[in-house]
Amino acid sequence: MATDAKAERTPGKDKRSVRGAVDTVRARLAQLIWLVCVLAALVLAVGALLVALKANKDNDLVSFVLSAADAVDLGVFSRADGIKEFVGENAGVKNALFNWGLGAIAWLVVGRILDRLIRP
């Protein structure tokens, strides 16, 4: 009779452990997506700062950050053809600060929304 009670409790326990495992995977996935979005926003922000400081583009690190920022701006927030195009004096700096700044904010907003949707 005692073994019947254990048999009845086991399926419920299995469901809880499976649910716990699924929740753990969802939490890790949400953390990973948030991390990727934060890193993309960071690359855009650092890229805009490097453009504003007129950093040496021949430097490998500067070149890497600028090319990475060009990749994560998704074309929507591009320096050359972004949401807003400035003309005149220091147009390149203004374009980078404005468009990549908006891009960084967009990455953070989308990342937070996805994090909240995925996390259990």
A tleap script that builds the chain and sets N, CA, C and O, in Angstrom:
source leaprc.protein.ff14SB
mol = sequence {
  NMET ALA THR ASP ALA LYS ALA GLU ARG THR
  PRO GLY LYS ASP LYS ARG SER VAL ARG GLY
  ALA VAL ASP THR VAL ARG ALA ARG LEU ALA
  GLN LEU ILE TRP LEU VAL CYS VAL LEU ALA
  ALA LEU VAL LEU ALA VAL GLY ALA LEU LEU
  VAL ALA LEU LYS ALA ASN LYS ASP ASN ASP
  LEU VAL SER PHE VAL LEU SER ALA ALA ASP
  ALA VAL ASP LEU GLY VAL PHE SER ARG ALA
  ASP GLY ILE LYS GLU PHE VAL GLY GLU ASN
  ALA GLY VAL LYS ASN ALA LEU PHE ASN TRP
  GLY LEU GLY ALA ILE ALA TRP LEU VAL VAL
  GLY ARG ILE LEU ASP ARG LEU ILE ARG CPRO
}
set mol.1.N position { 0.818 -1.182 0.000 }
set mol.1.CA position { 0.000 0.000 0.000 }
set mol.1.C position { 0.868 1.254 0.000 }
set mol.1.O position { 0.511 2.256 -0.621 }
set mol.2.N position { 1.980 1.205 0.679 }
set mol.2.CA position { 2.875 2.360 0.710 }
set mol.2.C position { 3.500 2.596 -0.660 }
set mol.2.O position { 3.753 3.740 -1.037 }
set mol.3.N position { 3.747 1.537 -1.397 }
set mol.3.CA position { 4.343 1.709 -2.724 }
set mol.3.C position { 3.359 2.353 -3.690 }
set mol.3.O position { 3.783 3.055 -4.608 }
set mol.4.N position { 2.044 2.135 -3.513 }
set mol.4.CA position { 1.044 2.760 -4.369 }
set mol.4.C position { 1.039 4.279 -4.163 }
set mol.4.O position { 0.861 5.033 -5.120 }
set mol.5.N position { 1.229 4.718 -2.946 }
set mol.5.CA position { 1.264 6.151 -2.656 }
set mol.5.C position { 2.485 6.790 -3.304 }
set mol.5.O position { 2.398 7.905 -3.819 }
set mol.6.N position { 3.622 6.098 -3.287 }
set mol.6.CA position { 4.827 6.617 -3.930 }
set mol.6.C position { 4.637 6.677 -5.442 }
set mol.6.O position { 5.083 7.625 -6.088 }
set mol.7.N position { 3.985 5.682 -5.999 }
set mol.7.CA position { 3.759 5.652 -7.442 }
set mol.7.C position { 2.850 6.799 -7.873 }
set mol.7.O position { 3.015 7.356 -8.958 }
set mol.8.N position { 1.894 7.148 -7.020 }
set mol.8.CA position { 0.990 8.246 -7.343 }
set mol.8.C position { 1.715 9.590 -7.265 }
set mol.8.O position { 1.390 10.500 -8.027 }
set mol.9.N position { 2.678 9.735 -6.373 }
set mol.9.CA position { 3.391 11.008 -6.220 }
set mol.9.C position { 4.468 11.198 -7.291 }
set mol.9.O position { 4.820 12.340 -7.586 }
set mol.10.N position { 4.987 10.166 -7.863 }
set mol.10.CA position { 6.101 10.261 -8.800 }
set mol.10.C position { 5.742 11.048 -10.068 }
set mol.10.O position { 6.538 11.899 -10.467 }
set mol.11.N position { 4.594 10.819 -10.729 }
set mol.11.CA position { 4.299 11.588 -11.938 }
set mol.11.C position { 4.209 13.092 -11.674 }
set mol.11.O position { 4.677 13.884 -12.491 }
set mol.12.N position { 3.636 13.488 -10.586 }
set mol.12.CA position { 3.563 14.901 -10.243 }
set mol.12.C position { 4.936 15.493 -10.016 }
set mol.12.O position { 5.213 16.627 -10.409 }
set mol.13.N position { 5.794 14.712 -9.376 }
set mol.13.CA position { 7.150 15.171 -9.123 }
set mol.13.C position { 7.906 15.309 -10.431 }
set mol.13.O position { 8.688 16.245 -10.600 }
set mol.14.N position { 7.681 14.376 -11.366 }
set mol.14.CA position { 8.326 14.456 -12.672 }
set mol.14.C position { 7.883 15.705 -13.429 }
set mol.14.O position { 8.701 16.360 -14.074 }
set mol.15.N position { 6.610 16.035 -13.355 }
set mol.15.CA position { 6.108 17.225 -14.024 }
set mol.15.C position { 6.744 18.483 -13.445 }
set mol.15.O position { 7.092 19.411 -14.175 }
set mol.16.N position { 6.890 18.501 -12.118 }
set mol.16.CA position { 7.522 19.668 -11.481 }
set mol.16.C position { 8.976 19.776 -11.879 }
set mol.16.O position { 9.464 20.881 -12.114 }
set mol.17.N position { 9.684 18.664 -11.962 }
set mol.17.CA position { 11.097 18.721 -12.320 }
set mol.17.C position { 11.281 19.118 -13.784 }
set mol.17.O position { 12.221 19.836 -14.125 }
set mol.18.N position { 10.377 18.646 -14.649 }
set mol.18.CA position { 10.439 19.045 -16.058 }
set mol.18.C position { 10.127 20.533 -16.175 }
set mol.18.O position { 10.787 21.255 -16.923 }
set mol.19.N position { 9.139 20.978 -15.447 }
set mol.19.CA position { 8.778 22.404 -15.458 }
set mol.19.C position { 9.936 23.255 -14.939 }
set mol.19.O position { 10.221 24.325 -15.477 }
set mol.20.N position { 10.586 22.780 -13.909 }
set mol.20.CA position { 11.748 23.493 -13.379 }
set mol.20.C position { 12.889 23.555 -14.374 }
set mol.20.O position { 13.575 24.571 -14.486 }
set mol.21.N position { 13.091 22.460 -15.099 }
set mol.21.CA position { 14.149 22.432 -16.117 }
set mol.21.C position { 13.811 23.385 -17.262 }
set mol.21.O position { 14.692 24.084 -17.764 }
set mol.22.N position { 12.561 23.419 -17.674 }
set mol.22.CA position { 12.139 24.324 -18.749 }
set mol.22.C position { 12.298 25.776 -18.293 }
set mol.22.O position { 12.761 26.619 -19.060 }
set mol.23.N position { 11.921 26.065 -17.064 }
set mol.23.CA position { 12.080 27.421 -16.530 }
set mol.23.C position { 13.543 27.831 -16.485 }
set mol.23.O position { 13.873 28.984 -16.760 }
set mol.24.N position { 14.416 26.902 -16.143 }
set mol.24.CA position { 15.848 27.192 -16.104 }
set mol.24.C position { 16.379 27.501 -17.495 }
set mol.24.O position { 17.158 28.437 -17.676 }
set mol.25.N position { 15.955 26.714 -18.476 }
set mol.25.CA position { 16.390 26.956 -19.859 }
set mol.25.C position { 15.872 28.301 -20.349 }
set mol.25.O position { 16.606 29.047 -20.997 }
set mol.26.N position { 14.626 28.617 -20.049 }
set mol.26.CA position { 14.061 29.906 -20.460 }
set mol.26.C position { 14.796 31.064 -19.807 }
set mol.26.O position { 15.049 32.085 -20.447 }
set mol.27.N position { 15.137 30.907 -18.538 }
set mol.27.CA position { 15.862 31.973 -17.845 }
set mol.27.C position { 17.247 32.176 -18.450 }
set mol.27.O position { 17.681 33.313 -18.636 }
set mol.28.N position { 17.934 31.095 -18.753 }
set mol.28.CA position { 19.272 31.197 -19.366 }
set mol.28.C position { 19.187 31.806 -20.761 }
set mol.28.O position { 20.027 32.624 -21.134 }
set mol.29.N position { 18.171 31.409 -21.535 }
set mol.29.CA position { 17.993 31.965 -22.868 }
set mol.29.C position { 17.703 33.463 -22.800 }
set mol.29.O position { 18.232 34.239 -23.594 }
set mol.30.N position { 16.866 33.860 -21.856 }
set mol.30.CA position { 16.565 35.279 -21.677 }
set mol.30.C position { 17.828 36.053 -21.297 }
set mol.30.O position { 18.046 37.159 -21.791 }
set mol.31.N position { 18.654 35.488 -20.430 }
set mol.31.CA position { 19.909 36.139 -20.054 }
set mol.31.C position { 20.837 36.271 -21.260 }
set mol.31.O position { 21.481 37.305 -21.437 }
set mol.32.N position { 20.905 35.243 -22.077 }
set mol.32.CA position { 21.771 35.262 -23.251 }
set mol.32.C position { 21.317 36.324 -24.251 }
set mol.32.O position { 22.140 37.063 -24.791 }
set mol.33.N position { 20.032 36.399 -24.493 }
set mol.33.CA position { 19.504 37.407 -25.419 }
set mol.33.C position { 19.752 38.809 -24.876 }
set mol.33.O position { 20.138 39.700 -25.632 }
set mol.34.N position { 19.540 39.016 -23.597 }
set mol.34.CA position { 19.793 40.317 -22.988 }
set mol.34.C position { 21.275 40.674 -23.106 }
set mol.34.O position { 21.607 41.823 -23.401 }
set mol.35.N position { 22.160 39.721 -22.884 }
set mol.35.CA position { 23.592 39.963 -22.995 }
set mol.35.C position { 23.978 40.360 -24.417 }
set mol.35.O position { 24.758 41.293 -24.606 }
set mol.36.N position { 23.446 39.669 -25.409 }
set mol.36.CA position { 23.744 39.994 -26.806 }
set mol.36.C position { 23.265 41.408 -27.141 }
set mol.36.O position { 23.974 42.160 -27.811 }
set mol.37.N position { 22.086 41.765 -26.686 }
set mol.37.CA position { 21.551 43.100 -26.952 }
set mol.37.C position { 22.366 44.180 -26.251 }
set mol.37.O position { 22.608 45.241 -26.828 }
set mol.38.N position { 22.787 43.930 -25.036 }
set mol.38.CA position { 23.622 44.902 -24.317 }
set mol.38.C position { 24.969 45.061 -25.011 }
set mol.38.O position { 25.471 46.178 -25.137 }
set mol.39.N position { 25.553 43.967 -25.458 }
set mol.39.CA position { 26.833 44.057 -26.167 }
set mol.39.C position { 26.691 44.815 -27.480 }
set mol.39.O position { 27.575 45.593 -27.838 }
set mol.40.N position { 25.603 44.604 -28.201 }
set mol.40.CA position { 25.372 45.350 -29.438 }
set mol.40.C position { 25.224 46.839 -29.149 }
set mol.40.O position { 25.774 47.668 -29.874 }
set mol.41.N position { 24.492 47.184 -28.104 }
set mol.41.CA position { 24.328 48.582 -27.724 }
set mol.41.C position { 25.664 49.190 -27.299 }
set mol.41.O position { 25.953 50.346 -27.610 }
set mol.42.N position { 26.465 48.416 -26.596 }
set mol.42.CA position { 27.774 48.889 -26.161 }
set mol.42.C position { 28.691 49.141 -27.353 }
set mol.42.O position { 29.414 50.137 -27.380 }
set mol.43.N position { 28.667 48.255 -28.327 }
set mol.43.CA position { 29.488 48.440 -29.531 }
set mol.43.C position { 29.075 49.716 -30.253 }
set mol.43.O position { 29.938 50.472 -30.699 }
set mol.44.N position { 27.774 49.970 -30.378 }
set mol.44.CA position { 27.305 51.184 -31.035 }
set mol.44.C position { 27.713 52.432 -30.251 }
set mol.44.O position { 28.131 53.426 -30.845 }
set mol.45.N position { 27.595 52.387 -28.952 }
set mol.45.CA position { 27.958 53.544 -28.130 }
set mol.45.C position { 29.456 53.830 -28.196 }
set mol.45.O position { 29.864 54.983 -28.333 }
set mol.46.N position { 30.267 52.793 -28.099 }
set mol.46.CA position { 31.718 52.981 -28.178 }
set mol.46.C position { 32.108 53.443 -29.576 }
set mol.46.O position { 32.998 54.281 -29.720 }
set mol.47.N position { 31.459 52.913 -30.602 }
set mol.47.CA position { 31.728 53.352 -31.968 }
set mol.47.C position { 31.412 54.816 -32.156 }
set mol.47.O position { 32.192 55.542 -32.772 }
set mol.48.N position { 30.285 55.264 -31.637 }
set mol.48.CA position { 29.929 56.686 -31.728 }
set mol.48.C position { 30.943 57.548 -30.983 }
set mol.48.O position { 31.310 58.627 -31.448 }
set mol.49.N position { 31.389 57.071 -29.835 }
set mol.49.CA position { 32.396 57.816 -29.075 }
set mol.49.C position { 33.705 57.907 -29.850 }
set mol.49.O position { 34.341 58.961 -29.868 }
set mol.50.N position { 34.107 56.828 -30.482 }
set mol.50.CA position { 35.346 56.840 -31.262 }
set mol.50.C position { 35.250 57.796 -32.450 }
set mol.50.O position { 36.222 58.469 -32.791 }
set mol.51.N position { 34.078 57.852 -33.078 }
set mol.51.CA position { 33.895 58.790 -34.186 }
set mol.51.C position { 33.941 60.222 -33.656 }
set mol.51.O position { 34.556 61.093 -34.270 }
set mol.52.N position { 33.291 60.463 -32.520 }
set mol.52.CA position { 33.271 61.809 -31.951 }
set mol.52.C position { 34.670 62.264 -31.529 }
set mol.52.O position { 35.002 63.445 -31.633 }
set mol.53.N position { 35.479 61.328 -31.058 }
set mol.53.CA position { 36.842 61.669 -30.642 }
set mol.53.C position { 37.823 61.669 -31.805 }
set mol.53.O position { 39.010 61.942 -31.627 }
set mol.54.N position { 37.318 61.360 -33.000 }
set mol.54.CA position { 38.152 61.280 -34.203 }
set mol.54.C position { 39.345 60.349 -33.983 }
set mol.54.O position { 40.494 60.700 -34.253 }
set mol.55.N position { 39.038 59.169 -33.491 }
set mol.55.CA position { 40.070 58.167 -33.209 }
set mol.55.C position { 40.732 57.716 -34.510 }
set mol.55.O position { 40.123 57.763 -35.579 }
set mol.56.N position { 41.965 57.288 -34.406 }
set mol.56.CA position { 42.759 56.851 -35.546 }
set mol.56.C position { 42.148 55.583 -36.152 }
set mol.56.O position { 42.177 54.520 -35.532 }
set mol.57.N position { 41.603 55.698 -37.350 }
set mol.57.CA position { 40.937 54.563 -37.999 }
set mol.57.C position { 41.925 53.514 -38.486 }
set mol.57.O position { 41.520 52.408 -38.842 }
set mol.58.N position { 43.208 53.839 -38.507 }
set mol.58.CA position { 44.226 52.859 -38.888 }
set mol.58.C position { 44.547 51.901 -37.747 }
set mol.58.O position { 45.141 50.846 -37.971 }
set mol.59.N position { 44.160 52.261 -36.528 }
set mol.59.CA position { 44.342 51.397 -35.373 }
set mol.59.C position { 43.425 50.188 -35.529 }
set mol.59.O position { 42.249 50.333 -35.863 }
set mol.60.N position { 43.962 49.001 -35.286 }
set mol.60.CA position { 43.185 47.770 -35.472 }
set mol.60.C position { 41.964 47.701 -34.555 }
set mol.60.O position { 40.891 47.273 -34.980 }
set mol.61.N position { 42.123 48.119 -33.309 }
set mol.61.CA position { 41.007 48.060 -32.363 }
set mol.61.C position { 39.901 49.033 -32.776 }
set mol.61.O position { 38.722 48.680 -32.751 }
set mol.62.N position { 40.274 50.233 -33.150 }
set mol.62.CA position { 39.291 51.228 -33.589 }
set mol.62.C position { 38.585 50.729 -34.848 }
set mol.62.O position { 37.364 50.826 -34.965 }
set mol.63.N position { 39.351 50.204 -35.770 }
set mol.63.CA position { 38.780 49.671 -37.010 }
set mol.63.C position { 37.811 48.525 -36.722 }
set mol.63.O position { 36.746 48.439 -37.333 }
set mol.64.N position { 38.181 47.650 -35.793 }
set mol.64.CA position { 37.314 46.531 -35.424 }
set mol.64.C position { 36.003 47.026 -34.813 }
set mol.64.O position { 34.930 46.545 -35.176 }
set mol.65.N position { 36.086 47.980 -33.891 }
set mol.65.CA position { 34.877 48.486 -33.230 }
set mol.65.C position { 33.976 49.184 -34.240 }
set mol.65.O position { 32.760 48.993 -34.215 }
set mol.66.N position { 34.554 49.989 -35.130 }
set mol.66.CA position { 33.738 50.688 -36.122 }
set mol.66.C position { 33.077 49.721 -37.101 }
set mol.66.O position { 31.922 49.914 -37.481 }
set mol.67.N position { 33.798 48.691 -37.506 }
set mol.67.CA position { 33.183 47.712 -38.411 }
set mol.67.C position { 32.121 46.880 -37.691 }
set mol.67.O position { 31.105 46.519 -38.286 }
set mol.68.N position { 32.353 46.577 -36.423 }
set mol.68.CA position { 31.332 45.862 -35.643 }
set mol.68.C position { 30.094 46.735 -35.460 }
set mol.68.O position { 28.969 46.242 -35.537 }
set mol.69.N position { 30.295 48.022 -35.218 }
set mol.69.CA position { 29.160 48.942 -35.075 }
set mol.69.C position { 28.400 49.063 -36.388 }
set mol.69.O position { 27.171 49.133 -36.395 }
set mol.70.N position { 29.126 49.086 -37.493 }
set mol.70.CA position { 28.455 49.112 -38.800 }
set mol.70.C position { 27.623 47.845 -39.005 }
set mol.70.O position { 26.574 47.887 -39.648 }
set mol.71.N position { 28.085 46.735 -38.468 }
set mol.71.CA position { 27.359 45.472 -38.626 }
set mol.71.C position { 26.102 45.433 -37.754 }
set mol.71.O position { 25.061 44.954 -38.204 }
set mol.72.N position { 26.181 45.921 -36.530 }
set mol.72.CA position { 25.021 45.817 -35.627 }
set mol.72.C position { 24.047 46.980 -35.765 }
set mol.72.O position { 23.011 46.994 -35.100 }
set mol.73.N position { 24.362 47.961 -36.619 }
set mol.73.CA position { 23.389 49.043 -36.806 }
set mol.73.C position { 22.246 48.619 -37.722 }
set mol.73.O position { 21.268 49.349 -37.879 }
set mol.74.N position { 22.369 47.434 -38.329 }
set mol.74.CA position { 21.325 46.804 -39.140 }
set mol.74.C position { 20.893 47.640 -40.333 }
set mol.74.O position { 19.833 47.385 -40.905 }
set mol.75.N position { 21.680 48.622 -40.720 }
set mol.75.CA position { 21.343 49.463 -41.854 }
set mol.75.C position { 20.309 50.529 -41.541 }
set mol.75.O position { 20.238 51.546 -42.230 }
set mol.76.N position { 19.520 50.312 -40.527 }
set mol.76.CA position { 18.491 51.286 -40.141 }
set mol.76.C position { 19.131 52.478 -39.441 }
set mol.76.O position { 18.718 53.620 -39.645 }
set mol.77.N position { 20.123 52.214 -38.631 }
set mol.77.CA position { 20.779 53.252 -37.846 }
set mol.77.C position { 22.183 53.557 -38.385 }
set mol.77.O position { 23.089 53.887 -37.619 }
set mol.78.N position { 22.351 53.447 -39.683 }
set mol.78.CA position { 23.644 53.618 -40.322 }
set mol.78.C position { 24.141 55.057 -40.210 }
set mol.78.O position { 23.351 56.001 -40.182 }
set mol.79.N position { 25.457 55.208 -40.148 }
set mol.79.CA position { 26.044 56.551 -40.126 }
set mol.79.C position { 25.796 57.269 -41.435 }
set mol.79.O position { 25.504 58.465 -41.437 }
set mol.80.N position { 25.907 56.563 -42.545 }
set mol.80.CA position { 25.819 57.188 -43.858 }
set mol.80.C position { 24.373 57.400 -44.315 }
set mol.80.O position { 24.067 58.401 -44.963 }
set mol.81.N position { 23.499 56.474 -43.983 }
set mol.81.CA position { 22.121 56.540 -44.480 }
set mol.81.C position { 21.170 56.082 -43.382 }
set mol.81.O position { 20.412 55.129 -43.561 }
set mol.82.N position { 21.216 56.760 -42.258 }
set mol.82.CA position { 20.414 56.353 -41.106 }
set mol.82.C position { 19.072 57.044 -41.041 }
set mol.82.O position { 18.562 57.538 -42.047 }
set mol.83.N position { 18.512 57.074 -39.870 }
set mol.83.CA position { 17.213 57.682 -39.649 }
set mol.83.C position { 17.253 59.184 -39.922 }
set mol.83.O position { 16.345 59.740 -40.541 }
set mol.84.N position { 18.301 59.820 -39.460 }
set mol.84.CA position { 18.480 61.259 -39.686 }
set mol.84.C position { 19.845 61.477 -40.287 }
set mol.84.O position { 20.836 60.899 -39.840 }
set mol.85.N position { 19.893 62.323 -41.311 }
set mol.85.CA position { 21.163 62.658 -41.945 }
set mol.85.C position { 21.439 64.137 -41.747 }
set mol.85.O position { 20.679 64.995 -42.195 }
set mol.86.N position { 22.525 64.413 -41.079 }
set mol.86.CA position { 22.942 65.789 -40.889 }
set mol.86.C position { 23.831 66.198 -42.053 }
set mol.86.O position { 24.493 65.357 -42.662 }
set mol.87.N position { 23.845 67.481 -42.359 }
set mol.87.CA position { 24.731 68.023 -43.386 }
set mol.87.C position { 25.483 69.194 -42.779 }
set mol.87.O position { 25.063 69.769 -41.775 }
set mol.88.N position { 26.583 69.530 -43.392 }
set mol.88.CA position { 27.347 70.672 -42.934 }
set mol.88.C position { 28.535 70.256 -42.104 }
set mol.88.O position { 29.048 69.143 -42.212 }
set mol.89.N position { 28.954 71.184 -41.274 }
set mol.89.CA position { 30.139 70.969 -40.446 }
set mol.89.C position { 29.909 69.847 -39.428 }
set mol.89.O position { 28.878 69.810 -38.756 }
set mol.90.N position { 30.866 68.947 -39.326 }
set mol.90.CA position { 30.827 67.810 -38.392 }
set mol.90.C position { 29.611 66.904 -38.600 }
set mol.90.O position { 29.097 66.317 -37.648 }
set mol.91.N position { 29.162 66.797 -39.836 }
set mol.91.CA position { 27.987 65.967 -40.130 }
set mol.91.C position { 28.253 64.502 -39.801 }
set mol.91.O position { 27.357 63.811 -39.315 }
set mol.92.N position { 29.462 64.018 -40.057 }
set mol.92.CA position { 29.782 62.622 -39.770 }
set mol.92.C position { 29.687 62.293 -38.295 }
set mol.92.O position { 29.190 61.234 -37.912 }
set mol.93.N position { 30.167 63.209 -37.472 }
set mol.93.CA position { 30.103 63.004 -36.018 }
set mol.93.C position { 28.653 63.046 -35.544 }
set mol.93.O position { 28.230 62.209 -34.747 }
set mol.94.N position { 27.907 64.011 -36.031 }
set mol.94.CA position { 26.497 64.122 -35.643 }
set mol.94.C position { 25.704 62.894 -36.086 }
set mol.94.O position { 24.875 62.379 -35.335 }
set mol.95.N position { 25.962 62.427 -37.309 }
set mol.95.CA position { 25.272 61.235 -37.802 }
set mol.95.C position { 25.574 60.023 -36.931 }
set mol.95.O position { 24.674 59.258 -36.584 }
set mol.96.N position { 26.841 59.854 -36.582 }
set mol.96.CA position { 27.220 58.705 -35.752 }
set mol.96.C position { 26.592 58.806 -34.370 }
set mol.96.O position { 26.028 57.831 -33.873 }
set mol.97.N position { 26.682 59.969 -33.749 }
set mol.97.CA position { 26.129 60.119 -32.398 }
set mol.97.C position { 24.617 59.927 -32.393 }
set mol.97.O position { 24.084 59.229 -31.530 }
set mol.98.N position { 23.925 60.537 -33.342 }
set mol.98.CA position { 22.471 60.451 -33.360 }
set mol.98.C position { 21.993 59.046 -33.735 }
set mol.98.O position { 21.238 58.421 -32.991 }
set mol.99.N position { 22.439 58.561 -34.887 }
set mol.99.CA position { 21.931 57.283 -35.391 }
set mol.99.C position { 22.392 56.094 -34.551 }
set mol.99.O position { 21.592 55.220 -34.217 }
set mol.100.N position { 23.672 56.062 -34.212 }
set mol.100.CA position { 24.145 54.952 -33.384 }
set mol.100.C position { 23.620 55.060 -31.959 }
set mol.100.O position { 23.422 54.040 -31.298 }
set mol.101.N position { 23.395 56.272 -31.476 }
set mol.101.CA position { 22.771 56.437 -30.155 }
set mol.101.C position { 21.364 55.877 -30.141 }
set mol.101.O position { 20.976 55.175 -29.208 }
set mol.102.N position { 20.596 56.190 -31.183 }
set mol.102.CA position { 19.245 55.625 -31.297 }
set mol.102.C position { 19.293 54.109 -31.450 }
set mol.102.O position { 18.469 53.387 -30.888 }
set mol.103.N position { 20.266 53.645 -32.214 }
set mol.103.CA position { 20.421 52.202 -32.386 }
set mol.103.C position { 20.720 51.503 -31.069 }
set mol.103.O position { 20.182 50.430 -30.795 }
set mol.104.N position { 21.581 52.109 -30.252 }
set mol.104.CA position { 21.907 51.523 -28.952 }
set mol.104.C position { 20.665 51.466 -28.062 }
set mol.104.O position { 20.426 50.470 -27.380 }
set mol.105.N position { 19.886 52.534 -28.077 }
set mol.105.CA position { 18.651 52.550 -27.282 }
set mol.105.C position { 17.682 51.489 -27.787 }
set mol.105.O position { 17.042 50.799 -26.993 }
set mol.106.N position { 17.573 51.361 -29.107 }
set mol.106.CA position { 16.667 50.358 -29.683 }
set mol.106.C position { 17.094 48.943 -29.287 }
set mol.106.O position { 16.250 48.118 -28.938 }
set mol.107.N position { 18.397 48.658 -29.338 }
set mol.107.CA position { 18.883 47.336 -28.916 }
set mol.107.C position { 18.511 47.065 -27.457 }
set mol.107.O position { 18.096 45.958 -27.115 }
set mol.108.N position { 18.660 48.068 -26.606 }
set mol.108.CA position { 18.344 47.865 -25.187 }
set mol.108.C position { 16.850 47.653 -24.967 }
set mol.108.O position { 16.455 46.803 -24.168 }
set mol.109.N position { 16.024 48.412 -25.662 }
set mol.109.CA position { 14.569 48.265 -25.509 }
set mol.109.C position { 14.114 46.895 -26.010 }
set mol.109.O position { 13.365 46.197 -25.327 }
set mol.110.N position { 14.565 46.516 -27.197 }
set mol.110.CA position { 14.183 45.214 -27.753 }
set mol.110.C position { 14.704 44.079 -26.868 }
set mol.110.O position { 14.000 43.099 -26.626 }
set mol.111.N position { 15.932 44.217 -26.392 }
set mol.111.CA position { 16.498 43.198 -25.507 }
set mol.111.C position { 15.703 43.026 -24.226 }
set mol.111.O position { 15.473 41.905 -23.774 }
set mol.112.N position { 15.287 44.141 -23.643 }
set mol.112.CA position { 14.512 44.072 -22.396 }
set mol.112.C position { 13.140 43.464 -22.650 }
set mol.112.O position { 12.654 42.670 -21.844 }
set mol.113.N position { 12.515 43.828 -23.759 }
set mol.113.CA position { 11.200 43.260 -24.081 }
set mol.113.C position { 11.305 41.749 -24.294 }
set mol.113.O position { 10.492 40.991 -23.765 }
set mol.114.N position { 12.307 41.305 -25.071 }
set mol.114.CA position { 12.484 39.879 -25.287 }
set mol.114.C position { 12.802 39.158 -23.986 }
set mol.114.O position { 12.322 38.050 -23.750 }
set mol.115.N position { 13.611 39.788 -23.143 }
set mol.115.CA position { 13.935 39.194 -21.842 }
set mol.115.C position { 12.670 38.970 -21.023 }
set mol.115.O position { 12.502 37.908 -20.424 }
set mol.116.N position { 11.793 39.943 -20.992 }
set mol.116.CA position { 10.551 39.825 -20.215 }
set mol.116.C position { 9.593 38.804 -20.814 }
set mol.116.O position { 8.861 38.136 -20.082 }
set mol.117.N position { 9.590 38.676 -22.143 }
set mol.117.CA position { 8.701 37.705 -22.771 }
set mol.117.C position { 9.179 36.263 -22.568 }
set mol.117.O position { 8.366 35.354 -22.401 }
set mol.118.N position { 10.482 36.061 -22.584 }
set mol.118.CA position { 11.030 34.701 -22.509 }
set mol.118.C position { 11.168 34.214 -21.079 }
set mol.118.O position { 10.897 33.048 -20.790 }
set mol.119.N position { 11.585 35.089 -20.191 }
set mol.119.CA position { 11.825 34.685 -18.804 }
set mol.119.C position { 10.542 34.165 -18.163 }
set mol.119.O position { 9.477 34.757 -18.341 }
set mol.120.N position { 10.636 33.060 -17.415 }
set mol.120.CA position { 9.429 32.490 -16.789 }
set mol.120.C position { 8.875 33.372 -15.687 }
set mol.120.O position { 7.867 33.028 -15.069 }
savepdb mol mol.pdb
quit
